[in-house]
Amino acid sequence: MRFSSLLERTEAKELTQEAAAEVLGISVRTFQRWAERYEAEGDDGLVDRRMGRRSPRRAPQKELERMLGLFRDKYADFTVKHFHEQLQKRHGY
């Protein structure tokens, strides 16, 4: 596993946490959190814990259907940016 090999190299002082975090494309603090979870739980500690959860900011299904209908029927040739502008201007989003 890529994370475990980087963690081993940081513990052996071959690599700094900053360098390991950069390789993974994460912040140093996130690397430290992952290291703590990996030490405590092993591979299971690195599983994405957000999976299976809906966003608390998710729009209601009825609203999504309305928006998709507008895009499909009225604004099909618009880019996402222009569609968003029209949603705000004409439809009160």
GUDRENTOR-274353 format. One record per residue: residue number from 1; x, y, z of N, C-alpha, C in turn. Coordinates in Angstrom, 2 decimals, m for minus. Example, Ala and Ser with C-alpha at 12.3 -4.5 7.8 and 13.67 -1.06 7.14 Angstrom:
<sites>
<site><nr>1</nr><n_xx>13.19</n_xx><n_yy>m5.69</n_yy><n_zz>7.80</n_zz><ca_xx>12.30</ca_xx><ca_yy>m4.50</ca_yy><ca_zz>7.80</ca_zz><c_xx>13.20</c_xx><c_yy>m3.30</c_yy><c_zz>7.80</c_zz></site>
<site><nr>2</nr><n_xx>12.85</n_xx><n_yy>m2.25</n_yy><n_zz>7.08</n_zz><ca_xx>13.67</ca_xx><ca_yy>m1.06</ca_yy><ca_zz>7.14</ca_zz><c_xx>12.90</c_xx><c_yy>0.03</c_yy><c_zz>7.87</c_zz></site>
</sites>
This chain:
<sites>
<site><nr>1</nr><n_xx>0.85</n_xx><n_yy>m1.18</n_yy><n_zz>0.00</n_zz><ca_xx>0.00</ca_xx><ca_yy>0.00</ca_yy><ca_zz>0.00</ca_zz><c_xx>0.89</c_xx><c_yy>1.24</c_yy><c_zz>0.00</c_zz></site>
<site><nr>2</nr><n_xx>0.50</n_xx><n_yy>2.21</n_yy><n_zz>m0.71</n_zz><ca_xx>1.31</ca_xx><ca_yy>3.41</ca_yy><ca_zz>m0.87</ca_zz><c_xx>1.46</c_xx><c_yy>4.19</c_yy><c_zz>0.44</c_zz></site>
<site><nr>3</nr><n_xx>0.35</n_xx><n_yy>4.37</n_yy><n_zz>1.18</n_zz><ca_xx>0.42</ca_xx><ca_yy>5.13</ca_yy><ca_zz>2.42</ca_zz><c_xx>1.33</c_xx><c_yy>4.44</c_yy><c_zz>3.43</c_zz></site>
<site><nr>4</nr><n_xx>1.19</n_xx><n_yy>3.13</n_yy><n_zz>3.57</n_zz><ca_xx>1.98</ca_xx><ca_yy>2.42</ca_yy><ca_zz>4.58</ca_zz><c_xx>3.47</c_xx><c_yy>2.50</c_yy><c_zz>4.28</c_zz></site>
<site><nr>5</nr><n_xx>3.84</n_xx><n_yy>2.44</n_yy><n_zz>3.00</n_zz><ca_xx>5.26</ca_xx><ca_yy>2.54</ca_yy><ca_zz>2.66</ca_zz><c_xx>5.79</c_xx><c_yy>3.95</c_yy><c_zz>2.96</c_zz></site>
<site><nr>6</nr><n_xx>4.99</n_xx><n_yy>4.96</n_yy><n_zz>2.69</n_zz><ca_xx>5.41</ca_xx><ca_yy>6.34</ca_yy><ca_zz>3.02</ca_zz><c_xx>5.51</c_xx><c_yy>6.52</c_yy><c_zz>4.53</c_zz></site>
<site><nr>7</nr><n_xx>4.58</n_xx><n_yy>5.94</n_yy><n_zz>5.27</n_zz><ca_xx>4.62</ca_xx><ca_yy>6.04</ca_yy><ca_zz>6.73</ca_zz><c_xx>5.87</c_xx><c_yy>5.36</c_yy><c_zz>7.27</c_zz></site>
<site><nr>8</nr><n_xx>6.19</n_xx><n_yy>4.20</n_yy><n_zz>6.74</n_zz><ca_xx>7.41</ca_xx><ca_yy>3.50</ca_yy><ca_zz>7.17</ca_zz><c_xx>8.65</c_xx><c_yy>4.34</c_yy><c_zz>6.89</c_zz></site>
<site><nr>9</nr><n_xx>8.68</n_xx><n_yy>5.00</n_yy><n_zz>5.74</n_zz><ca_xx>9.83</ca_xx><ca_yy>5.83</ca_yy><ca_zz>5.40</ca_zz><c_xx>9.92</c_xx><c_yy>7.06</c_yy><c_zz>6.29</c_zz></site>
<site><nr>10</nr><n_xx>8.78</n_xx><n_yy>7.62</n_yy><n_zz>6.72</n_zz><ca_xx>8.83</ca_xx><ca_yy>8.76</ca_yy><ca_zz>7.64</ca_zz><c_xx>9.29</c_xx><c_yy>8.32</c_yy><c_zz>9.02</c_zz></site>
<site><nr>11</nr><n_xx>8.87</n_xx><n_yy>7.14</n_yy><n_zz>9.45</n_zz><ca_xx>9.29</ca_xx><ca_yy>6.63</ca_yy><ca_zz>10.75</ca_zz><c_xx>10.77</c_xx><c_yy>6.27</c_yy><c_zz>10.77</c_zz></site>
<site><nr>12</nr><n_xx>11.31</n_xx><n_yy>5.88</n_yy><n_zz>9.61</n_zz><ca_xx>12.73</ca_xx><ca_yy>5.55</ca_yy><ca_zz>9.50</ca_zz><c_xx>13.58</c_xx><c_yy>6.81</c_yy><c_zz>9.23</c_zz></site>
<site><nr>13</nr><n_xx>12.94</n_xx><n_yy>7.95</n_yy><n_zz>9.22</n_zz><ca_xx>13.59</ca_xx><ca_yy>9.25</ca_yy><ca_zz>9.00</ca_zz><c_xx>14.20</c_xx><c_yy>9.38</c_yy><c_zz>7.60</c_zz></site>
<site><nr>14</nr><n_xx>13.69</n_xx><n_yy>8.59</n_yy><n_zz>6.65</n_zz><ca_xx>14.14</ca_xx><ca_yy>8.71</ca_yy><ca_zz>5.27</ca_zz><c_xx>13.39</c_xx><c_yy>9.82</c_yy><c_zz>4.55</c_zz></site>
<site><nr>15</nr><n_xx>12.24</n_xx><n_yy>10.17</n_yy><n_zz>5.08</n_zz><ca_xx>11.34</ca_xx><ca_yy>11.13</ca_yy><ca_zz>4.43</ca_zz><c_xx>10.66</c_xx><c_yy>11.94</c_yy><c_zz>5.51</c_zz></site>
<site><nr>16</nr><n_xx>10.44</n_xx><n_yy>13.22</n_yy><n_zz>5.26</n_zz><ca_xx>9.71</ca_xx><ca_yy>14.05</ca_yy><ca_zz>6.22</ca_zz><c_xx>8.21</c_xx><c_yy>13.88</c_yy><c_zz>6.01</c_zz></site>
<site><nr>17</nr><n_xx>7.44</n_xx><n_yy>14.23</n_yy><n_zz>7.02</n_zz><ca_xx>5.98</ca_xx><ca_yy>14.18</ca_yy><ca_zz>6.88</ca_zz><c_xx>5.52</c_xx><c_yy>15.15</c_yy><c_zz>5.80</c_zz></site>
<site><nr>18</nr><n_xx>6.19</n_xx><n_yy>16.28</n_yy><n_zz>5.68</n_zz><ca_xx>5.83</ca_xx><ca_yy>17.26</ca_yy><ca_zz>4.66</ca_zz><c_xx>5.99</c_xx><c_yy>16.68</c_yy><c_zz>3.26</c_zz></site>
<site><nr>19</nr><n_xx>7.11</n_xx><n_yy>15.98</n_yy><n_zz>3.05</n_zz><ca_xx>7.36</ca_xx><ca_yy>15.37</ca_yy><ca_zz>1.73</ca_zz><c_xx>6.38</c_xx><c_yy>14.24</c_yy><c_zz>1.44</c_zz></site>
<site><nr>20</nr><n_xx>6.09</n_xx><n_yy>13.43</n_yy><n_zz>2.45</n_zz><ca_xx>5.14</ca_xx><ca_yy>12.33</ca_yy><ca_zz>2.26</ca_zz><c_xx>3.74</c_xx><c_yy>12.87</c_yy><c_zz>1.96</c_zz></site>
<site><nr>21</nr><n_xx>3.34</n_xx><n_yy>13.92</n_yy><n_zz>2.67</n_zz><ca_xx>2.03</ca_xx><ca_yy>14.53</ca_yy><ca_zz>2.43</ca_zz><c_xx>1.96</c_xx><c_yy>15.10</c_yy><c_zz>1.02</c_zz></site>
<site><nr>22</nr><n_xx>3.04</n_xx><n_yy>15.69</n_yy><n_zz>0.57</n_zz><ca_xx>3.08</ca_xx><ca_yy>16.25</ca_yy><ca_zz>m0.78</ca_zz><c_xx>2.94</c_xx><c_yy>15.16</c_yy><c_zz>m1.84</c_zz></site>
<site><nr>23</nr><n_xx>3.58</n_xx><n_yy>14.03</n_yy><n_zz>m1.62</n_zz><ca_xx>3.48</ca_xx><ca_yy>12.91</ca_yy><ca_zz>m2.56</ca_zz><c_xx>2.03</c_xx><c_yy>12.44</c_yy><c_zz>m2.66</c_zz></site>
<site><nr>24</nr><n_xx>1.33</n_xx><n_yy>12.42</n_yy><n_zz>m1.52</n_zz><ca_xx>m0.06</ca_xx><ca_yy>11.97</ca_yy><ca_zz>m1.51</ca_zz><c_xx>m1.04</c_xx><c_yy>13.07</c_yy><c_zz>m1.94</c_zz></site>
<site><nr>25</nr><n_xx>m0.57</n_xx><n_yy>14.31</n_yy><n_zz>m1.98</n_zz><ca_xx>m1.44</ca_xx><ca_yy>15.42</ca_yy><ca_zz>m2.36</ca_zz><c_xx>m2.38</c_xx><c_yy>15.84</c_yy><c_zz>m1.25</c_zz></site>
<site><nr>26</nr><n_xx>m1.93</n_xx><n_yy>15.72</n_yy><n_zz>m0.01</n_zz><ca_xx>m2.74</ca_xx><ca_yy>16.10</ca_yy><ca_zz>1.15</ca_zz><c_xx>m1.92</c_xx><c_yy>17.03</c_yy><c_zz>2.03</c_zz></site>
<site><nr>27</nr><n_xx>m2.59</n_xx><n_yy>17.60</n_yy><n_zz>3.04</n_zz><ca_xx>m1.88</ca_xx><ca_yy>18.47</ca_yy><ca_zz>3.97</ca_zz><c_xx>m1.10</c_xx><c_yy>17.64</c_yy><c_zz>4.98</c_zz></site>
<site><nr>28</nr><n_xx>m0.15</n_xx><n_yy>18.28</n_yy><n_zz>5.63</n_zz><ca_xx>0.65</ca_xx><ca_yy>17.58</ca_yy><ca_zz>6.66</ca_zz><c_xx>m0.26</c_xx><c_yy>17.12</c_yy><c_zz>7.79</c_zz></site>
<site><nr>29</nr><n_xx>m1.20</n_xx><n_yy>17.97</n_yy><n_zz>8.18</n_zz><ca_xx>m2.11</ca_xx><ca_yy>17.60</ca_yy><ca_zz>9.28</ca_zz><c_xx>m2.95</c_xx><c_yy>16.38</c_yy><c_zz>8.91</c_zz></site>
<site><nr>30</nr><n_xx>m3.41</n_xx><n_yy>16.30</n_yy><n_zz>7.66</n_zz><ca_xx>m4.17</ca_xx><ca_yy>15.14</ca_yy><ca_zz>7.22</ca_zz><c_xx>m3.30</c_xx><c_yy>13.89</c_yy><c_zz>7.25</c_zz></site>
<site><nr>31</nr><n_xx>m2.04</n_xx><n_yy>14.03</n_yy><n_zz>6.82</n_zz><ca_xx>m1.12</ca_xx><ca_yy>12.90</ca_yy><ca_zz>6.89</ca_zz><c_xx>m0.97</c_xx><c_yy>12.42</c_yy><c_zz>8.34</c_zz></site>
<site><nr>32</nr><n_xx>m0.86</n_xx><n_yy>13.36</n_yy><n_zz>9.27</n_zz><ca_xx>m0.72</ca_xx><ca_yy>13.00</ca_yy><ca_zz>10.68</ca_zz><c_xx>m1.97</c_xx><c_yy>12.29</c_yy><c_zz>11.19</c_zz></site>
<site><nr>33</nr><n_xx>m3.15</n_xx><n_yy>12.78</n_yy><n_zz>10.79</n_zz><ca_xx>m4.39</ca_xx><ca_yy>12.12</ca_yy><ca_zz>11.21</ca_zz><c_xx>m4.47</c_xx><c_yy>10.71</c_yy><c_zz>10.65</c_zz></site>
<site><nr>34</nr><n_xx>m4.13</n_xx><n_yy>10.55</n_yy><n_zz>9.37</n_zz><ca_xx>m4.14</ca_xx><ca_yy>9.22</ca_yy><ca_zz>8.76</ca_zz><c_xx>m3.16</c_xx><c_yy>8.30</c_yy><c_zz>9.46</c_zz></site>
<site><nr>35</nr><n_xx>m1.99</n_xx><n_yy>8.82</n_yy><n_zz>9.82</n_zz><ca_xx>m0.98</ca_xx><ca_yy>8.00</ca_yy><ca_zz>10.50</ca_zz><c_xx>m1.51</c_xx><c_yy>7.52</c_yy><c_zz>11.85</c_zz></site>
<site><nr>36</nr><n_xx>m2.17</n_xx><n_yy>8.41</n_yy><n_zz>12.58</n_zz><ca_xx>m2.75</ca_xx><ca_yy>8.03</ca_yy><ca_zz>13.88</ca_zz><c_xx>m3.81</c_xx><c_yy>6.96</c_yy><c_zz>13.71</c_zz></site>
<site><nr>37</nr><n_xx>m4.69</n_xx><n_yy>7.13</n_yy><n_zz>12.72</n_zz><ca_xx>m5.75</ca_xx><ca_yy>6.15</ca_yy><ca_zz>12.48</ca_zz><c_xx>m5.16</c_xx><c_yy>4.82</c_yy><c_zz>11.99</c_zz></site>
<site><nr>38</nr><n_xx>m4.12</n_xx><n_yy>4.89</n_yy><n_zz>11.18</n_zz><ca_xx>m3.48</ca_xx><ca_yy>3.68</ca_yy><ca_zz>10.66</ca_zz><c_xx>m2.82</c_xx><c_yy>2.90</c_yy><c_zz>11.80</c_zz></site>
<site><nr>39</nr><n_xx>m2.19</n_xx><n_yy>3.61</n_yy><n_zz>12.70</n_zz><ca_xx>m1.54</ca_xx><ca_yy>2.95</ca_yy><ca_zz>13.84</ca_zz><c_xx>m2.59</c_xx><c_yy>2.31</c_yy><c_zz>14.75</c_zz></site>
<site><nr>40</nr><n_xx>m3.74</n_xx><n_yy>2.97</n_yy><n_zz>14.93</n_zz><ca_xx>m4.77</ca_xx><ca_yy>2.46</ca_yy><ca_zz>15.83</ca_zz><c_xx>m5.62</c_xx><c_yy>1.35</c_yy><c_zz>15.20</c_zz></site>
<site><nr>41</nr><n_xx>m5.95</n_xx><n_yy>1.48</n_yy><n_zz>13.90</n_zz><ca_xx>m6.92</ca_xx><ca_yy>0.57</ca_yy><ca_zz>13.29</ca_zz><c_xx>m6.39</c_xx><c_yy>m0.22</c_yy><c_zz>12.11</c_zz></site>
<site><nr>42</nr><n_xx>m5.16</n_xx><n_yy>0.03</n_yy><n_zz>11.69</n_zz><ca_xx>m4.61</ca_xx><ca_yy>m0.67</ca_yy><ca_zz>10.53</ca_zz><c_xx>m5.22</c_xx><c_yy>m0.14</c_yy><c_zz>9.24</c_zz></site>
<site><nr>43</nr><n_xx>m5.34</n_xx><n_yy>m1.01</n_yy><n_zz>8.24</n_zz><ca_xx>m5.89</ca_xx><ca_yy>m0.61</ca_yy><ca_zz>6.95</ca_zz><c_xx>m7.31</c_xx><c_yy>m0.08</c_yy><c_zz>7.05</c_zz></site>
<site><nr>44</nr><n_xx>m8.10</n_xx><n_yy>m0.60</n_yy><n_zz>7.99</n_zz><ca_xx>m9.48</ca_xx><ca_yy>m0.14</ca_yy><ca_zz>8.15</ca_zz><c_xx>m9.57</c_xx><c_yy>1.33</c_yy><c_zz>8.56</c_zz></site>
<site><nr>45</nr><n_xx>m8.54</n_xx><n_yy>1.84</n_yy><n_zz>9.16</n_zz><ca_xx>m8.53</ca_xx><ca_yy>3.23</ca_yy><ca_zz>9.57</ca_zz><c_xx>m8.43</c_xx><c_yy>4.20</c_yy><c_zz>8.40</c_zz></site>
<site><nr>46</nr><n_xx>m8.03</n_xx><n_yy>3.70</n_yy><n_zz>7.25</n_zz><ca_xx>m7.86</ca_xx><ca_yy>4.56</ca_yy><ca_zz>6.07</ca_zz><c_xx>m9.07</c_xx><c_yy>4.55</c_yy><c_zz>5.15</c_zz></site>
<site><nr>47</nr><n_xx>m10.09</n_xx><n_yy>3.78</n_yy><n_zz>5.47</n_zz><ca_xx>m11.30</ca_xx><ca_yy>3.71</ca_yy><ca_zz>4.64</ca_zz><c_xx>m12.03</c_xx><c_yy>5.06</c_yy><c_zz>4.74</c_zz></site>
<site><nr>48</nr><n_xx>m12.52</n_xx><n_yy>5.52</n_yy><n_zz>3.59</n_zz><ca_xx>m13.25</ca_xx><ca_yy>6.79</ca_yy><ca_zz>3.55</ca_zz><c_xx>m14.54</c_xx><c_yy>6.65</c_yy><c_zz>4.36</c_zz></site>
<site><nr>49</nr><n_xx>m14.66</n_xx><n_yy>7.43</n_yy><n_zz>5.39</n_zz><ca_xx>m15.80</ca_xx><ca_yy>7.31</ca_yy><ca_zz>6.30</ca_zz><c_xx>m17.03</c_xx><c_yy>8.05</c_yy><c_zz>5.81</c_zz></site>
<site><nr>50</nr><n_xx>m16.90</n_xx><n_yy>8.79</n_yy><n_zz>4.72</n_zz><ca_xx>m18.04</ca_xx><ca_yy>9.53</ca_yy><ca_zz>4.20</ca_zz><c_xx>m18.93</c_xx><c_yy>8.66</c_yy><c_zz>3.32</c_zz></site>
<site><nr>51</nr><n_xx>m18.41</n_xx><n_yy>7.53</n_yy><n_zz>2.87</n_zz><ca_xx>m19.14</ca_xx><ca_yy>6.68</ca_yy><ca_zz>1.94</ca_zz><c_xx>m20.48</c_xx><c_yy>6.25</c_yy><c_zz>2.54</c_zz></site>
<site><nr>52</nr><n_xx>m21.52</n_xx><n_yy>6.30</n_yy><n_zz>1.72</n_zz><ca_xx>m22.83</ca_xx><ca_yy>5.87</ca_yy><ca_zz>2.17</ca_zz><c_xx>m23.64</c_xx><c_yy>6.93</c_yy><c_zz>2.86</c_zz></site>
<site><nr>53</nr><n_xx>m23.10</n_xx><n_yy>8.10</n_yy><n_zz>3.01</n_zz><ca_xx>m23.83</ca_xx><ca_yy>9.19</ca_yy><ca_zz>3.67</ca_zz><c_xx>m24.23</c_xx><c_yy>10.23</c_yy><c_zz>2.63</c_zz></site>
<site><nr>54</nr><n_xx>m25.38</n_xx><n_yy>10.80</n_yy><n_zz>2.81</n_zz><ca_xx>m25.80</ca_xx><ca_yy>11.89</ca_yy><ca_zz>1.96</ca_zz><c_xx>m25.32</c_xx><c_yy>13.20</c_yy><c_zz>2.55</c_zz></site>
<site><nr>55</nr><n_xx>m25.07</n_xx><n_yy>14.14</n_yy><n_zz>1.68</n_zz><ca_xx>m24.66</ca_xx><ca_yy>15.45</ca_yy><ca_zz>2.13</ca_zz><c_xx>m25.80</c_xx><c_yy>16.12</c_yy><c_zz>2.88</c_zz></site>
<site><nr>56</nr><n_xx>m25.52</n_xx><n_yy>16.77</n_yy><n_zz>4.00</n_zz><ca_xx>m26.60</ca_xx><ca_yy>17.48</ca_yy><ca_zz>4.71</ca_zz><c_xx>m27.09</c_xx><c_yy>18.70</c_yy><c_zz>3.92</c_zz></site>
<site><nr>57</nr><n_xx>m26.33</n_xx><n_yy>19.12</n_yy><n_zz>2.91</n_zz><ca_xx>m26.72</ca_xx><ca_yy>20.27</ca_yy><ca_zz>2.09</ca_zz><c_xx>m27.41</c_xx><c_yy>19.85</c_yy><c_zz>0.80</c_zz></site>
<site><nr>58</nr><n_xx>m27.69</n_xx><n_yy>18.58</n_yy><n_zz>0.64</n_zz><ca_xx>m28.30</ca_xx><ca_yy>18.07</ca_yy><ca_zz>m0.59</ca_zz><c_xx>m29.68</c_xx><c_yy>18.67</c_yy><c_zz>m0.80</c_zz></site>
<site><nr>59</nr><n_xx>m29.97</n_xx><n_yy>19.03</n_yy><n_zz>m2.03</n_zz><ca_xx>m31.27</ca_xx><ca_yy>19.61</ca_yy><ca_zz>m2.38</ca_zz><c_xx>m32.33</c_xx><c_yy>18.50</c_yy><c_zz>m2.38</c_zz></site>
<site><nr>60</nr><n_xx>m33.58</n_xx><n_yy>18.87</n_yy><n_zz>m2.09</n_zz><ca_xx>m34.66</ca_xx><ca_yy>17.87</ca_yy><ca_zz>m2.14</ca_zz><c_xx>m34.83</c_xx><c_yy>17.32</c_yy><c_zz>m3.55</c_zz></site>
<site><nr>61</nr><n_xx>m35.31</n_xx><n_yy>16.09</n_yy><n_zz>m3.66</n_zz><ca_xx>m35.45</ca_xx><ca_yy>15.42</ca_yy><ca_zz>m4.95</ca_zz><c_xx>m36.36</c_xx><c_yy>16.20</c_yy><c_zz>m5.90</c_zz></site>
<site><nr>62</nr><n_xx>m37.44</n_xx><n_yy>16.77</n_yy><n_zz>m5.39</n_zz><ca_xx>m38.37</ca_xx><ca_yy>17.54</ca_yy><ca_zz>m6.22</ca_zz><c_xx>m37.67</c_xx><c_yy>18.74</c_yy><c_zz>m6.86</c_zz></site>
<site><nr>63</nr><n_xx>m36.83</n_xx><n_yy>19.39</n_yy><n_zz>m6.09</n_zz><ca_xx>m36.08</ca_xx><ca_yy>20.55</ca_yy><ca_zz>m6.58</ca_zz><c_xx>m35.06</c_xx><c_yy>20.13</c_yy><c_zz>m7.65</c_zz></site>
<site><nr>64</nr><n_xx>m34.40</n_xx><n_yy>19.01</n_yy><n_zz>m7.44</n_zz><ca_xx>m33.46</ca_xx><ca_yy>18.50</ca_yy><ca_zz>m8.44</ca_zz><c_xx>m34.16</c_xx><c_yy>18.17</c_yy><c_zz>m9.76</c_zz></site>
<site><nr>65</nr><n_xx>m35.33</n_xx><n_yy>17.55</n_yy><n_zz>m9.66</n_zz><ca_xx>m36.08</ca_xx><ca_yy>17.22</ca_yy><ca_zz>m10.87</ca_zz><c_xx>m36.50</c_xx><c_yy>18.48</c_yy><c_zz>m11.62</c_zz></site>
<site><nr>66</nr><n_xx>m36.91</n_xx><n_yy>19.50</n_yy><n_zz>m10.88</n_zz><ca_xx>m37.29</ca_xx><ca_yy>20.77</ca_yy><ca_zz>m11.51</ca_zz><c_xx>m36.10</c_xx><c_yy>21.39</c_yy><c_zz>m12.24</c_zz></site>
<site><nr>67</nr><n_xx>m34.95</n_xx><n_yy>21.40</n_yy><n_zz>m11.58</n_zz><ca_xx>m33.75</ca_xx><ca_yy>21.98</ca_yy><ca_zz>m12.17</ca_zz><c_xx>m33.30</c_xx><c_yy>21.21</c_yy><c_zz>m13.41</c_zz></site>
<site><nr>68</nr><n_xx>m33.31</n_xx><n_yy>19.88</n_yy><n_zz>m13.32</n_zz><ca_xx>m32.92</ca_xx><ca_yy>19.07</ca_yy><ca_zz>m14.47</ca_zz><c_xx>m33.90</c_xx><c_yy>19.23</c_yy><c_zz>m15.64</c_zz></site>
<site><nr>69</nr><n_xx>m35.18</n_xx><n_yy>19.38</n_yy><n_zz>m15.31</n_zz><ca_xx>m36.18</ca_xx><ca_yy>19.63</ca_yy><ca_zz>m16.34</ca_zz><c_xx>m35.93</c_xx><c_yy>20.95</c_yy><c_zz>m17.06</c_zz></site>
<site><nr>70</nr><n_xx>m35.60</n_xx><n_yy>21.98</n_yy><n_zz>m16.30</n_zz><ca_xx>m35.28</ca_xx><ca_yy>23.28</ca_yy><ca_zz>m16.91</ca_zz><c_xx>m34.08</c_xx><c_yy>23.16</c_yy><c_zz>m17.83</c_zz></site>
<site><nr>71</nr><n_xx>m33.05</n_xx><n_yy>22.47</n_yy><n_zz>m17.36</n_zz><ca_xx>m31.85</ca_xx><ca_yy>22.32</ca_yy><ca_zz>m18.18</ca_zz><c_xx>m32.15</c_xx><c_yy>21.53</c_yy><c_zz>m19.45</c_zz></site>
<site><nr>72</nr><n_xx>m32.90</n_xx><n_yy>20.47</n_yy><n_zz>m19.32</n_zz><ca_xx>m33.21</ca_xx><ca_yy>19.60</ca_yy><ca_zz>m20.46</ca_zz><c_xx>m34.12</c_xx><c_yy>20.29</c_yy><c_zz>m21.48</c_zz></site>
<site><nr>73</nr><n_xx>m35.16</n_xx><n_yy>20.98</n_yy><n_zz>m20.99</n_zz><ca_xx>m36.19</ca_xx><ca_yy>21.52</ca_yy><ca_zz>m21.88</ca_zz><c_xx>m35.91</c_xx><c_yy>22.93</c_yy><c_zz>m22.37</c_zz></site>
<site><nr>74</nr><n_xx>m35.35</n_xx><n_yy>23.77</n_yy><n_zz>m21.53</n_zz><ca_xx>m35.23</ca_xx><ca_yy>25.18</ca_yy><ca_zz>m21.88</ca_zz><c_xx>m33.80</c_xx><c_yy>25.65</c_yy><c_zz>m22.13</c_zz></site>
<site><nr>75</nr><n_xx>m32.83</n_xx><n_yy>25.06</n_yy><n_zz>m21.44</n_zz><ca_xx>m31.45</ca_xx><ca_yy>25.55</ca_yy><ca_zz>m21.48</ca_zz><c_xx>m30.46</c_xx><c_yy>24.49</c_yy><c_zz>m21.96</c_zz></site>
<site><nr>76</nr><n_xx>m30.87</n_xx><n_yy>23.60</n_yy><n_zz>m22.82</n_zz><ca_xx>m30.04</ca_xx><ca_yy>22.47</ca_yy><ca_zz>m23.24</ca_zz><c_xx>m28.75</c_xx><c_yy>22.90</c_yy><c_zz>m23.93</c_zz></site>
<site><nr>77</nr><n_xx>m28.76</n_xx><n_yy>24.04</n_yy><n_zz>m24.61</n_zz><ca_xx>m27.57</ca_xx><ca_yy>24.47</ca_yy><ca_zz>m25.33</ca_zz><c_xx>m26.69</c_xx><c_yy>25.43</c_yy><c_zz>m24.52</c_zz></site>
<site><nr>78</nr><n_xx>m27.00</n_xx><n_yy>25.61</n_yy><n_zz>m23.23</n_zz><ca_xx>m26.23</ca_xx><ca_yy>26.50</ca_yy><ca_zz>m22.37</ca_zz><c_xx>m25.08</c_xx><c_yy>25.72</c_yy><c_zz>m21.72</c_zz></site>
<site><nr>79</nr><n_xx>m24.00</n_xx><n_yy>26.44</n_yy><n_zz>m21.38</n_zz><ca_xx>m22.96</ca_xx><ca_yy>25.84</ca_yy><ca_zz>m20.56</ca_zz><c_xx>m23.45</c_xx><c_yy>25.84</c_yy><c_zz>m19.12</c_zz></site>
<site><nr>80</nr><n_xx>m22.78</n_xx><n_yy>25.10</n_yy><n_zz>m18.26</n_zz><ca_xx>m23.18</ca_xx><ca_yy>25.04</ca_yy><ca_zz>m16.86</ca_zz><c_xx>m23.14</c_xx><c_yy>26.43</c_yy><c_zz>m16.22</c_zz></site>
<site><nr>81</nr><n_xx>m22.13</n_xx><n_yy>27.19</n_yy><n_zz>m16.55</n_zz><ca_xx>m21.99</ca_xx><ca_yy>28.54</ca_yy><ca_zz>m16.00</ca_zz><c_xx>m23.18</c_xx><c_yy>29.42</c_yy><c_zz>m16.41</c_zz></site>
<site><nr>82</nr><n_xx>m23.52</n_xx><n_yy>29.40</n_yy><n_zz>m17.68</n_zz><ca_xx>m24.63</ca_xx><ca_yy>30.23</ca_yy><ca_zz>m18.15</ca_zz><c_xx>m25.96</c_xx><c_yy>29.72</c_yy><c_zz>m17.63</c_zz></site>
<site><nr>83</nr><n_xx>m26.11</n_xx><n_yy>28.40</n_yy><n_zz>m17.52</n_zz><ca_xx>m27.32</ca_xx><ca_yy>27.83</ca_yy><ca_zz>m16.95</ca_zz><c_xx>m27.47</c_xx><c_yy>28.30</c_yy><c_zz>m15.50</c_zz></site>
<site><nr>84</nr><n_xx>m26.40</n_xx><n_yy>28.27</n_yy><n_zz>m14.74</n_zz><ca_xx>m26.45</ca_xx><ca_yy>28.72</ca_yy><ca_zz>m13.35</ca_zz><c_xx>m26.84</c_xx><c_yy>30.19</c_yy><c_zz>m13.26</c_zz></site>
<site><nr>85</nr><n_xx>m26.30</n_xx><n_yy>31.00</n_yy><n_zz>m14.14</n_zz><ca_xx>m26.65</ca_xx><ca_yy>32.43</ca_yy><ca_zz>m14.16</ca_zz><c_xx>m28.14</c_xx><c_yy>32.62</c_yy><c_zz>m14.40</c_zz></site>
<site><nr>86</nr><n_xx>m28.71</n_xx><n_yy>31.85</n_yy><n_zz>m15.34</n_zz><ca_xx>m30.14</ca_xx><ca_yy>31.95</ca_yy><ca_zz>m15.62</ca_zz><c_xx>m30.99</c_xx><c_yy>31.44</c_yy><c_zz>m14.47</c_zz></site>
<site><nr>87</nr><n_xx>m30.53</n_xx><n_yy>30.39</n_yy><n_zz>m13.80</n_zz><ca_xx>m31.25</ca_xx><ca_yy>29.90</ca_yy><ca_zz>m12.63</ca_zz><c_xx>m31.35</c_xx><c_yy>30.99</c_yy><c_zz>m11.57</c_zz></site>
<site><nr>88</nr><n_xx>m30.26</n_xx><n_yy>31.70</n_yy><n_zz>m11.36</n_zz><ca_xx>m30.26</ca_xx><ca_yy>32.75</ca_yy><ca_zz>m10.36</ca_zz><c_xx>m31.13</c_xx><c_yy>33.94</c_yy><c_zz>m10.80</c_zz></site>
<site><nr>89</nr><n_xx>m30.97</n_xx><n_yy>34.34</n_yy><n_zz>m12.04</n_zz><ca_xx>m31.63</ca_xx><ca_yy>35.53</ca_yy><ca_zz>m12.54</ca_zz><c_xx>m33.13</c_xx><c_yy>35.34</c_yy><c_zz>m12.74</c_zz></site>
<site><nr>90</nr><n_xx>m33.52</n_xx><n_yy>34.25</n_yy><n_zz>m13.37</n_zz><ca_xx>m34.92</ca_xx><ca_yy>34.06</ca_yy><ca_zz>m13.79</ca_zz><c_xx>m35.74</c_xx><c_yy>33.13</c_yy><c_zz>m12.91</c_zz></site>
<site><nr>91</nr><n_xx>m35.08</n_xx><n_yy>32.28</n_yy><n_zz>m12.14</n_zz><ca_xx>m35.82</ca_xx><ca_yy>31.25</ca_yy><ca_zz>m11.41</ca_zz><c_xx>m35.62</c_xx><c_yy>31.31</c_yy><c_zz>m9.90</c_zz></site>
<site><nr>92</nr><n_xx>m34.94</n_xx><n_yy>32.34</n_yy><n_zz>m9.41</n_zz><ca_xx>m34.85</ca_xx><ca_yy>32.57</ca_yy><ca_zz>m7.98</ca_zz><c_xx>m33.97</c_xx><c_yy>31.61</c_yy><c_zz>m7.19</c_zz></site>
<site><nr>93</nr><n_xx>m32.96</n_xx><n_yy>31.07</n_yy><n_zz>m7.81</n_zz><ca_xx>m32.05</ca_xx><ca_yy>30.19</ca_yy><ca_zz>m7.06</ca_zz><c_xx>m30.97</c_xx><c_yy>31.02</c_yy><c_zz>m6.40</c_zz></site>
</sites>
